[in-house]
């Protein structure tokens, strides 16, 4: 770091015995040491005067040197280069899946409508994100942070289909995406909420608002259960037979719980219309659900979106009524 000063005298009418002042300049190279804490401050003072002036002109400036790499992003309280938001179900096609949620829970026993309904609120893909405020004394005035999201290739997110995650700020009791606020930067102590929206990868960046070179990034992957986990509730609420073809062309015939509820894990996806049949009180019911109408995939936990439930109302099978009169009955009478 070089600090320099320069002075030049004015030419004036003086006796010939007076020496003419020459231009003068000087420099000083400041090589700061690595700060032990977040930053060190240096006061650099320069003074200059014309040769005939009785006093010096003095000027000073403050130079702030930040510790390189001081800013780190913490997800879930940990410093990580990459994080993957996902719920996990292992194995093949099953109507009794065991779900390992991103939050660390293992949920099974999905044998009733109540259990299936409870699962819907446990699958949101959310994580806290902030910076390492406990490592250094960050100033709430001079060390604010700018947050941004880019595509996995580093480009700007130009439309919502490229946004795999959202960064959300809490104001009051509600979280909302940063795009809904007019703030250009946030206090270093601010804890934001990452919310997985769709399959994909985004890069989240936190940069010092006054020193953009002081920054950190984290790669965020989102893997949803879309087109793999399907939740159903059939009416009438009785044991129902379903059949469909998966993404590999294989036909599956499965059964719901006794109350018509079903958590179906199909790793290859449902690639055909889904056919359903049930019998309640000796009455047959039938129904078909279009493949395009099937809903699946985690929603935004920030907006309180539950995992979608496919509700299907089956129709009574066609019944033909035949009435026989006495005359018609004689016509159908079998000869002795």
Helices and strands as residue ranges (DSSP letters): E 2-7, E 24-29, E 39-48, E 57-66, E 73-75, E 78-79, E 82-86, E 99-100, E 106-107, H 113-119, E 126-131, E 145-151, G 160-162, E 165-171, E 174-177, G 178-180, E 192-196, E 200-208, E 215-223, E 229-235, E 240-245, E 251-255, E 261-265, E 274-280, E 283-289, G 291-293, E 310-313, E 315-316, H 326-331
